[in-house]
């Protein structure tokens, strides 16, 4: 049986600049008011942050409203535009990591995205559709495939992200999960789980990723935080300082994935190191 390494990314501010903000600005919605006034107002009323932004999006859908008759098809088309803002080096990273594992017998690598952003926007990225084994994001729905969006179909909260880590761990595919939301509760022995947590590398940009950082760290996986000091509010910087103190992330880096970039180089080294550990573990068993 092949050993599998999973590299798992957040999407917004990890692979691309925040895609929801890009969507708002594309439709001439004041993103500053959306996040700093309308969004915060709902938080004060007790809304979960993910539910709050999804509600605000739907509030702006309809005749005479900024999004007009927004559909999932339009979200995918917009996602293709967002792909052009992708941070540098991701294509080369995926290629290099595949080559690394191919040099070892019976080791594979897979790539995933777990995001609180809109799944349809992420799936508009053709590179991700082709090279990633699973994408988990929030979903909006309509009465049929051609109608404007009206409902919140799937909402991924901060801790909900860890559910999908367990699905990856247990070998439950996105298709299985969609048809059976309780599949994640299957009792599977640790030795029978498809991808051990120690074979996981998680990359995320902060507050929504803290539960994933903690779960991965607790189970001997590796997490890297995304932090662009030139664009990051001081509150988020302070949060990351606490994550570093508690060792929930190994470090914080700019979202650059080239071989000569700090983060890109470390991810490559981490995968190579994990391959070597797997070979040693096999020799010992």
Backbone torsions as a table, in degrees:
resi	resn	phi	psi	omega
1	UNK	NA	131.5	-178.9
2	UNK	-71.0	144.3	169.0
3	UNK	-85.2	142.5	-176.9
4	UNK	-123.6	133.0	172.7
5	UNK	-103.5	135.3	179.2
6	UNK	-114.9	127.4	172.8
7	UNK	-107.3	118.5	-169.4
8	UNK	-119.6	125.8	-177.7
9	UNK	-113.6	145.2	155.3
10	UNK	-71.1	173.9	179.6
11	UNK	-111.8	-61.9	-175.0
12	UNK	-69.1	128.3	-177.7
13	UNK	64.6	12.7	174.3
14	UNK	-119.9	-48.2	175.8
15	UNK	-104.5	-36.0	176.7
16	UNK	-137.0	158.6	168.9
17	UNK	-58.4	151.2	-171.0
18	UNK	-40.8	115.7	-173.6
19	UNK	-73.5	-29.0	177.6
20	UNK	-68.2	-42.6	176.3
21	UNK	-61.9	-40.6	176.7
22	UNK	-61.8	-39.6	178.8
23	UNK	-62.8	-46.0	179.8
24	UNK	-58.7	-47.0	-176.4
25	UNK	-69.8	-30.9	177.3
26	UNK	-63.5	-33.7	179.8
27	UNK	-98.8	18.1	175.3
28	UNK	59.6	36.9	173.0
29	UNK	-97.2	135.8	-179.3
30	UNK	-67.9	102.1	-175.3
31	UNK	-67.1	-32.8	179.1
32	UNK	-64.7	-45.0	177.4
33	UNK	-65.4	-40.6	-179.9
34	UNK	-55.3	-51.0	-174.0
35	UNK	-83.3	-40.5	-171.6
36	UNK	-89.2	-21.5	179.9
37	UNK	-113.3	-63.0	-173.9
38	UNK	-67.7	-46.1	-179.8
39	UNK	-63.1	-47.9	-178.8
40	UNK	-64.7	-32.7	177.5
41	UNK	-61.3	-42.0	178.1
42	UNK	-68.1	-36.6	176.7
43	UNK	-61.1	-41.6	178.9
44	UNK	-64.1	-25.4	178.0
45	UNK	-83.4	-3.3	176.9
46	UNK	102.1	6.6	178.4
47	UNK	-68.6	141.3	166.8
48	UNK	-63.2	140.8	-176.6
49	UNK	-54.8	-40.9	-178.5
50	UNK	-68.7	-44.1	176.8
51	UNK	-60.4	-36.1	-177.1
52	UNK	-64.1	-48.1	-177.0
53	UNK	-71.4	-32.8	177.2
54	UNK	-66.5	-40.3	176.4
55	UNK	-60.4	-43.9	-178.1
56	UNK	-65.1	-36.2	175.8
57	UNK	-61.7	-49.2	-178.9
58	UNK	-64.9	-31.0	176.9
59	UNK	-62.6	-23.6	-178.4
60	UNK	-100.3	10.6	178.0
61	UNK	-101.3	136.2	177.0
62	UNK	135.8	167.6	-178.7
63	UNK	-58.2	128.9	179.1
64	UNK	81.8	-0.9	179.3
65	UNK	-103.9	162.1	-172.3
66	UNK	-53.2	-42.5	-178.4
67	UNK	-81.7	-12.4	-177.4
68	UNK	53.3	-134.9	-177.8
69	UNK	-89.4	69.6	-178.7
70	UNK	-68.9	132.4	179.4
71	UNK	-126.2	167.1	176.0
72	UNK	-64.4	-33.6	177.1
73	UNK	-60.7	-42.9	178.6
74	UNK	-65.9	-34.6	177.2
75	UNK	-64.4	-40.1	178.2
76	UNK	-65.9	-41.4	178.0
77	UNK	-61.9	-39.6	177.1
78	UNK	-66.9	-36.3	178.3
79	UNK	-58.7	-31.8	176.4
80	UNK	-66.2	-33.0	176.6
81	UNK	-71.8	-39.4	179.6
82	UNK	-62.4	-32.8	-180.0
83	UNK	-55.4	-30.6	-179.1
84	UNK	-69.1	-15.6	179.1
85	UNK	-96.7	7.1	-176.6
86	UNK	-55.9	140.1	179.1
87	UNK	-66.0	153.1	-170.5
88	UNK	-71.1	143.9	168.7
89	UNK	97.6	-5.5	-174.8
90	UNK	-64.1	-43.2	-179.2
91	UNK	-58.8	-46.1	-180.0
92	UNK	-66.7	-36.0	179.3
93	UNK	-60.7	-50.0	-179.3
94	UNK	-60.1	-44.4	178.5
95	UNK	-61.0	-46.6	-177.0
96	UNK	-66.0	-39.1	-178.9
97	UNK	-69.1	-35.8	175.6
98	UNK	-63.4	-40.7	178.1
99	UNK	-64.7	-38.5	-179.5
100	UNK	-60.7	-48.8	-177.0
101	UNK	-72.6	-27.9	178.6
102	UNK	-66.1	-20.0	178.6
103	UNK	-81.3	-1.3	178.1
104	UNK	-119.2	140.5	-177.8
105	UNK	-72.1	132.5	172.9
106	UNK	58.7	38.8	171.6
107	UNK	-126.2	130.5	178.2
108	UNK	-119.7	166.6	175.8
109	UNK	-136.2	142.4	178.5
110	UNK	-132.5	155.7	-177.2
111	UNK	-123.8	139.8	-177.2
112	UNK	-137.8	158.2	170.5
113	UNK	-126.8	131.1	172.2
114	UNK	-124.8	115.7	-170.2
115	UNK	-138.6	148.8	170.1
116	UNK	-86.7	0.0	176.4
117	UNK	-80.6	-176.4	-175.6
118	UNK	-82.1	123.0	-176.3
119	UNK	-60.1	-38.7	-177.6
120	UNK	-64.1	-35.0	176.6
121	UNK	-65.5	-43.5	179.9
122	UNK	-62.3	-42.3	-178.1
123	UNK	-71.6	-10.7	172.7
124	UNK	-74.7	-10.3	177.2
125	UNK	-84.5	106.0	-173.8
126	UNK	-63.8	-33.3	178.6
127	UNK	-63.6	-41.8	179.6
128	UNK	-68.9	-41.9	177.4
129	UNK	-57.7	-36.4	-175.6
130	UNK	-80.8	-38.4	-167.9
131	UNK	-109.0	-9.6	-177.0
132	UNK	-103.3	137.0	-176.7
133	UNK	-78.0	-22.7	-179.2
134	UNK	-158.8	141.4	175.0
135	UNK	-127.8	126.0	179.3
136	UNK	-121.6	119.5	179.3
137	UNK	-152.3	176.0	178.5
138	UNK	-70.9	148.3	-178.6
139	UNK	-128.5	138.4	171.0
140	UNK	-109.6	156.6	-175.2
141	UNK	-138.5	164.4	178.0
142	UNK	-133.6	-178.4	179.6
143	UNK	-71.0	-27.3	173.7
144	UNK	-154.2	178.6	-173.1
145	UNK	-65.1	-18.1	-173.4
146	UNK	-110.4	0.1	-177.0
147	UNK	-93.6	163.1	179.3
148	UNK	-69.8	151.2	-177.1
149	UNK	-67.2	137.1	-176.2
150	UNK	-134.8	-19.6	-170.0
151	UNK	-130.8	153.1	168.6
152	UNK	-88.2	114.7	-177.3
153	UNK	-91.8	-43.6	179.4
154	UNK	-142.4	130.5	-178.1
155	UNK	-122.7	117.1	179.5
156	UNK	-100.5	110.3	177.7
157	UNK	-89.0	179.4	-176.9
158	UNK	-57.9	-52.9	-178.2
159	UNK	-74.6	-24.8	176.2
160	UNK	-60.7	-27.3	177.9
161	UNK	-57.2	-35.7	-178.4
162	UNK	-67.6	-25.7	176.1
163	UNK	-56.7	-42.5	-176.0
164	UNK	-75.8	-24.9	169.8
165	UNK	-62.7	-42.3	178.5
166	UNK	-66.6	-35.9	177.6
167	UNK	-65.0	-42.3	176.2
168	UNK	-62.9	-43.1	178.6
169	UNK	-58.3	-42.2	-175.2
170	UNK	-89.2	-7.2	179.7
171	UNK	83.2	26.0	177.6
172	UNK	-91.2	119.5	-175.5
173	UNK	-76.3	160.0	175.3
174	UNK	-57.0	-34.6	179.1
175	UNK	-66.5	-43.8	176.8
176	UNK	-62.1	-44.3	-178.1
177	UNK	-62.4	-39.4	-179.6
178	UNK	-64.8	-38.2	-179.6
179	UNK	-82.6	-22.2	-177.9
180	UNK	-142.4	89.0	-176.2
181	UNK	-65.1	-11.1	179.7
182	UNK	-97.0	2.3	-178.4
183	UNK	-59.7	-30.9	-177.8
184	UNK	-62.3	-20.2	-178.2
185	UNK	-82.9	1.2	178.9
186	UNK	-57.6	138.9	177.9
187	UNK	-86.4	107.2	-179.0
188	UNK	-124.5	127.1	178.8
189	UNK	-58.7	146.4	-177.9
190	UNK	-54.7	-40.4	-177.2
191	UNK	-70.5	-16.3	-179.6
192	UNK	-99.2	0.4	-178.3
193	UNK	-77.3	142.9	-168.7
194	UNK	-67.2	-44.4	-179.0
195	UNK	-129.7	106.9	178.3
196	UNK	-61.1	148.9	178.1
197	UNK	-59.4	-31.9	179.9
198	UNK	-66.8	-15.0	176.9
199	UNK	-95.2	11.1	-177.5
200	UNK	-104.3	140.6	172.3
201	UNK	-121.6	123.5	-176.2
202	UNK	-116.2	132.9	-179.6
203	UNK	-126.1	120.5	-178.8
204	UNK	-150.0	165.8	-171.0
205	UNK	-101.5	4.3	173.6
206	UNK	148.6	-122.8	-163.6
207	UNK	-57.0	-41.6	-178.7
208	UNK	-73.5	-12.3	-175.4
209	UNK	-101.1	-3.2	-174.5
210	UNK	-59.0	-44.2	177.1
211	UNK	-59.3	-37.6	178.1
212	UNK	-68.2	-42.8	176.1
213	UNK	-54.2	-46.3	-176.5
214	UNK	-64.7	-45.8	-178.6
215	UNK	-63.7	-45.1	179.8
216	UNK	-63.8	-45.1	-178.9
217	UNK	-63.5	-41.6	-178.7
218	UNK	-61.4	-28.9	-175.5
219	UNK	-107.8	23.6	171.2
220	UNK	71.8	18.4	170.1
221	UNK	-84.1	-171.4	-176.2
222	UNK	-127.3	135.0	177.0
223	UNK	-125.3	141.4	174.8
224	UNK	-123.9	134.7	178.4
225	UNK	-95.0	142.2	176.0
226	UNK	-96.2	124.3	-178.6
227	UNK	-151.1	110.6	175.9
228	UNK	-97.3	101.9	-173.0
229	UNK	-58.4	-28.8	-176.7
230	UNK	-75.3	-17.2	-174.7
231	UNK	-124.7	5.1	-170.8
232	UNK	-101.8	131.0	176.3
233	UNK	-60.7	151.1	-176.5
234	UNK	-61.8	-32.4	179.8
235	UNK	-62.4	-40.4	179.4
236	UNK	-70.1	-36.9	176.6
237	UNK	-60.9	-42.7	178.8
238	UNK	-63.8	-37.1	177.1
239	UNK	-61.7	-44.7	-179.8
240	UNK	-66.6	-32.3	175.9
241	UNK	-60.6	-39.0	177.7
242	UNK	-67.9	-38.3	178.2
243	UNK	-63.1	-37.1	178.6
244	UNK	-68.7	-39.2	179.4
245	UNK	-62.1	-40.1	-178.8
246	UNK	-88.6	3.0	175.8
247	UNK	61.1	30.2	175.8
248	UNK	-78.4	-20.5	169.3
249	UNK	-128.2	148.2	179.2
250	UNK	-75.7	-24.7	179.9
251	UNK	179.6	171.7	177.9
252	UNK	-121.7	138.5	-169.8
253	UNK	-145.0	156.3	172.6
254	UNK	-67.8	148.5	-176.9
255	UNK	-76.8	71.7	178.4
256	UNK	-129.7	127.4	-167.5
257	UNK	-113.6	12.0	177.1
258	UNK	-69.4	162.5	-177.4
259	UNK	-60.9	-33.4	-178.4
260	UNK	-92.0	-2.4	177.1
261	UNK	-82.8	150.8	-178.0
262	UNK	-55.7	-52.1	-176.9
263	UNK	-69.1	-46.9	179.8
264	UNK	-58.6	-41.6	179.2
265	UNK	-66.1	-41.1	-178.8
266	UNK	-67.4	-39.7	178.3
267	UNK	-62.5	-42.2	177.8
268	UNK	-61.3	-43.8	179.3
269	UNK	-65.4	-38.2	-179.1
270	UNK	-64.3	-43.0	178.7
271	UNK	-65.6	-42.9	178.3
272	UNK	-61.9	-41.9	179.2
273	UNK	-64.0	-41.8	-179.6
274	UNK	-66.5	-37.0	175.6
275	UNK	-60.0	-44.2	179.3
276	UNK	-63.6	-40.7	178.9
277	UNK	-62.9	-40.9	179.4
278	UNK	-61.4	-43.9	178.9
279	UNK	-61.0	-42.5	179.8
280	UNK	-66.4	-43.2	179.5
281	UNK	-60.2	-39.9	177.8
282	UNK	-64.2	-41.5	-177.9
283	UNK	-65.0	-30.8	-179.1
284	UNK	-78.4	-25.9	-172.8
285	UNK	-80.6	NA	NA
